[in-house]
Amino acid sequence: MLRAVHANTSPDPAEPGAENVCNEKHYSVNELSALWNLSSQTIRRLFQEEPDVVRIGERDLHRKRAYVTIRIPESVARRVHQRLRKAA
């Protein structure tokens, strides 16, 4: 379930750091693939199991393809980029 986030409301105390993540830039798969010069499929694979990635939609087992929109917070993109850089 999605809920609206307003700039003048306080974050849910059960979600530490929620205000910071909500206010930062969120990248689409296509935006990150262009920035990192990788295919959109590679970006989806890199962030598939990554925590804090926003997933909108559901996997419908009755369809051939899952229609899920992904938004990647800037802090998560940086975390993955640092991890990949260290692995190289």
C-alpha positions as protocol buffer text, in pm:
chain_id: "A"
residue {
  index: 1
  type: MET
  ca { x: 0 y: 0 z: 0 }
}
residue {
  index: 2
  type: LEU
  ca { x: 131 y: 345 z: -90 }
}
residue {
  index: 3
  type: ARG
  ca { x: 80 y: 649 z: 124 }
}
residue {
  index: 4
  type: ALA
  ca { x: 132 y: 1013 z: 44 }
}
residue {
  index: 5
  type: VAL
  ca { x: 436 y: 1187 z: 187 }
}
residue {
  index: 6
  type: HIS
  ca { x: 412 y: 1559 z: 258 }
}
residue {
  index: 7
  type: ALA
  ca { x: 716 y: 1778 z: 318 }
}
residue {
  index: 8
  type: ASN
  ca { x: 571 y: 1933 z: 634 }
}
residue {
  index: 9
  type: THR
  ca { x: 483 y: 1608 z: 811 }
}
residue {
  index: 10
  type: SER
  ca { x: 713 y: 1426 z: 1048 }
}
residue {
  index: 11
  type: PRO
  ca { x: 835 y: 1079 z: 950 }
}
residue {
  index: 12
  type: ASP
  ca { x: 703 y: 762 z: 1107 }
}
residue {
  index: 13
  type: PRO
  ca { x: 911 y: 699 z: 1424 }
}
residue {
  index: 14
  type: ALA
  ca { x: 914 y: 328 z: 1335 }
}
residue {
  index: 15
  type: GLU
  ca { x: 1120 y: 411 z: 1026 }
}
residue {
  index: 16
  type: PRO
  ca { x: 1454 y: 562 z: 1132 }
}
residue {
  index: 17
  type: GLY
  ca { x: 1603 y: 788 z: 866 }
}
residue {
  index: 18
  type: ALA
  ca { x: 1280 y: 780 z: 664 }
}
residue {
  index: 19
  type: GLU
  ca { x: 1278 y: 1159 z: 622 }
}
residue {
  index: 20
  type: ASN
  ca { x: 1625 y: 1160 z: 466 }
}
residue {
  index: 21
  type: VAL
  ca { x: 1543 y: 885 z: 216 }
}
residue {
  index: 22
  type: CYS
  ca { x: 1210 y: 1044 z: 119 }
}
residue {
  index: 23
  type: ASN
  ca { x: 1369 y: 1381 z: 44 }
}
residue {
  index: 24
  type: GLU
  ca { x: 1661 y: 1259 z: -165 }
}
residue {
  index: 25
  type: LYS
  ca { x: 1664 y: 1208 z: -543 }
}
residue {
  index: 26
  type: HIS
  ca { x: 1517 y: 879 z: -663 }
}
residue {
  index: 27
  type: TYR
  ca { x: 1648 y: 745 z: -995 }
}
residue {
  index: 28
  type: SER
  ca { x: 1456 y: 542 z: -1248 }
}
residue {
  index: 29
  type: VAL
  ca { x: 1621 y: 238 z: -1402 }
}
residue {
  index: 30
  type: ASN
  ca { x: 1667 y: 428 z: -1729 }
}
residue {
  index: 31
  type: GLU
  ca { x: 1827 y: 727 z: -1557 }
}
residue {
  index: 32
  type: LEU
  ca { x: 2083 y: 510 z: -1376 }
}
residue {
  index: 33
  type: SER
  ca { x: 2154 y: 303 z: -1685 }
}
residue {
  index: 34
  type: ALA
  ca { x: 2238 y: 624 z: -1874 }
}
residue {
  index: 35
  type: LEU
  ca { x: 2450 y: 764 z: -1590 }
}
residue {
  index: 36
  type: TRP
  ca { x: 2645 y: 442 z: -1537 }
}
residue {
  index: 37
  type: ASN
  ca { x: 2653 y: 346 z: -1907 }
}
residue {
  index: 38
  type: LEU
  ca { x: 2498 y: 5 z: -1838 }
}
residue {
  index: 39
  type: SER
  ca { x: 2191 y: -167 z: -1978 }
}
residue {
  index: 40
  type: SER
  ca { x: 1861 y: -128 z: -1794 }
}
residue {
  index: 41
  type: GLN
  ca { x: 1856 y: -505 z: -1744 }
}
residue {
  index: 42
  type: THR
  ca { x: 2191 y: -487 z: -1563 }
}
residue {
  index: 43
  type: ILE
  ca { x: 2064 y: -206 z: -1339 }
}
residue {
  index: 44
  type: ARG
  ca { x: 1751 y: -409 z: -1255 }
}
residue {
  index: 45
  type: ARG
  ca { x: 1968 y: -708 z: -1170 }
}
residue {
  index: 46
  type: LEU
  ca { x: 2204 y: -501 z: -951 }
}
residue {
  index: 47
  type: PHE
  ca { x: 1919 y: -354 z: -746 }
}
residue {
  index: 48
  type: GLN
  ca { x: 1685 y: -654 z: -749 }
}
residue {
  index: 49
  type: GLU
  ca { x: 1745 y: -757 z: -386 }
}
residue {
  index: 50
  type: GLU
  ca { x: 1882 y: -427 z: -257 }
}
residue {
  index: 51
  type: PRO
  ca { x: 1710 y: -292 z: 57 }
}
residue {
  index: 52
  type: ASP
  ca { x: 1544 y: 53 z: 52 }
}
residue {
  index: 53
  type: VAL
  ca { x: 1464 y: 39 z: -321 }
}
residue {
  index: 54
  type: VAL
  ca { x: 1106 y: 153 z: -387 }
}
residue {
  index: 55
  type: ARG
  ca { x: 905 y: -105 z: -579 }
}
residue {
  index: 56
  type: ILE
  ca { x: 563 y: -8 z: -711 }
}
residue {
  index: 57
  type: GLY
  ca { x: 338 y: -277 z: -853 }
}
residue {
  index: 58
  type: GLU
  ca { x: 302 y: -648 z: -802 }
}
residue {
  index: 59
  type: ARG
  ca { x: 433 y: -962 z: -956 }
}
residue {
  index: 60
  type: ASP
  ca { x: 132 y: -1116 z: -1121 }
}
residue {
  index: 61
  type: LEU
  ca { x: 181 y: -1488 z: -1171 }
}
residue {
  index: 62
  type: HIS
  ca { x: -90 y: -1492 z: -1438 }
}
residue {
  index: 63
  type: ARG
  ca { x: 102 y: -1261 z: -1670 }
}
residue {
  index: 64
  type: LYS
  ca { x: 413 y: -1333 z: -1869 }
}
residue {
  index: 65
  type: ARG
  ca { x: 586 y: -1024 z: -1735 }
}
residue {
  index: 66
  type: ALA
  ca { x: 587 y: -859 z: -1394 }
}
residue {
  index: 67
  type: TYR
  ca { x: 495 y: -491 z: -1415 }
}
residue {
  index: 68
  type: VAL
  ca { x: 699 y: -340 z: -1133 }
}
residue {
  index: 69
  type: THR
  ca { x: 827 y: 18 z: -1132 }
}
residue {
  index: 70
  type: ILE
  ca { x: 1156 y: 67 z: -948 }
}
residue {
  index: 71
  type: ARG
  ca { x: 1286 y: 390 z: -797 }
}
residue {
  index: 72
  type: ILE
  ca { x: 1636 y: 388 z: -651 }
}
residue {
  index: 73
  type: PRO
  ca { x: 1724 y: 643 z: -381 }
}
residue {
  index: 74
  type: GLU
  ca { x: 2053 y: 826 z: -434 }
}
residue {
  index: 75
  type: SER
  ca { x: 2200 y: 685 z: -111 }
}
residue {
  index: 76
  type: VAL
  ca { x: 2130 y: 329 z: -230 }
}
residue {
  index: 77
  type: ALA
  ca { x: 2286 y: 401 z: -570 }
}
residue {
  index: 78
  type: ARG
  ca { x: 2597 y: 536 z: -395 }
}
residue {
  index: 79
  type: ARG
  ca { x: 2613 y: 231 z: -166 }
}
residue {
  index: 80
  type: VAL
  ca { x: 2597 y: -10 z: -460 }
}
residue {
  index: 81
  type: HIS
  ca { x: 2848 y: 196 z: -661 }
}
residue {
  index: 82
  type: GLN
  ca { x: 3097 y: 190 z: -370 }
}
residue {
  index: 83
  type: ARG
  ca { x: 3051 y: -185 z: -329 }
}
residue {
  index: 84
  type: LEU
  ca { x: 3112 y: -241 z: -700 }
}
residue {
  index: 85
  type: ARG
  ca { x: 3415 y: -13 z: -697 }
}
residue {
  index: 86
  type: LYS
  ca { x: 3569 y: -202 z: -402 }
}
residue {
  index: 87
  type: ALA
  ca { x: 3509 y: -536 z: -577 }
}
residue {
  index: 88
  type: ALA
  ca { x: 3697 y: -422 z: -888 }
}
